[in-house]
């Protein structure tokens, strides 16, 4: 009888422990984490969605991605307002205009919702911003690549998606600073051009540049639509070998232009990895865990993160995740 009682006691302890474990595990998974991107229906953010979906699969968390069909800051704010009303646990955003998001982020925080950004290192009112790399260093690197291809001389122009886009403008700041410091025979022909993340605008502006500055040799894009927009104009005018497109783009989007020679190099980070890492940071904080210097966030380029506070006291996570693609290695990539 005593043996039976003992075994019943042991079984009760085991079942109780298992129940506590299952409840804790369920609590860890019982979150709704939503990524709000700049614009839906483009390859960059289609790839980012894959990272969010993989995170959801790996963790069991209800994580998903949404976005407007236009790169309009007001449309992005409206989506966030809807998520606040829904009562989600964390909102992740790739901002079109960081300043425009400050009031709605404060509203989310006041409602107990954690907020995070990617590509907004000067953001207020968020728990963390996550960057694939140091943005100014990335811009300097892209200038080095373009300068070498231009034989360190000649005219060029720089584009940003929005004049309010922190990341794009930091890249261009780095590009221009590097040119002025290292390549005095190169010349920026005009102020940075805003393309509103629209390939048609890139194409039209490229045609204008080719007409106004017939000696221009390089066009540097920040939004993914830049390289194909410039390249189409270069091909149309029969200027392959004289002018080339450069900038941030996905290999699948730039493939034909690198093959034709209208584009010479592109640079990127894997959007899926950035999305996954941003969701993981949100999840860890929701569970009460800390994000620390040197931490491995489980994706290539984010194995040894650095953390610096921006001027508003928001911690910014930096990875080392940029990649360079040219005609020589374009066939190595499938995204």
Secondary structure, 3 states (H helix, E strand, C coil): CHHHHHHHHHHHHHHHHHHHHHHHHHHHHCCEEEEEECCCCCHHHHHHHHHHHHHHHHHCCEEEEEECCCCCHHHHHHHHHHHHHHCCCEEEECCCCHHHHHHHHHHHHHCCCEEEEECCCCCCCCCEEEECCCHHHHHHHHHHHHHHHCCCCEEEEEEECCCCCHHHHHHHHHHHHHHHHHCCCEEECCCCEECCCCHHHHHHHHHHHHHHCCCEEEEEECCCHHHHHHHHHHHHCCCECCEEEEEECCHHHHHHHHHHCCEEEEEECCHHHHHHHHHHHHHHHHCCCCCCCCCCCCCCCCCCCEEEECCCCCEEEECCCCEEECCCCHHHCCC
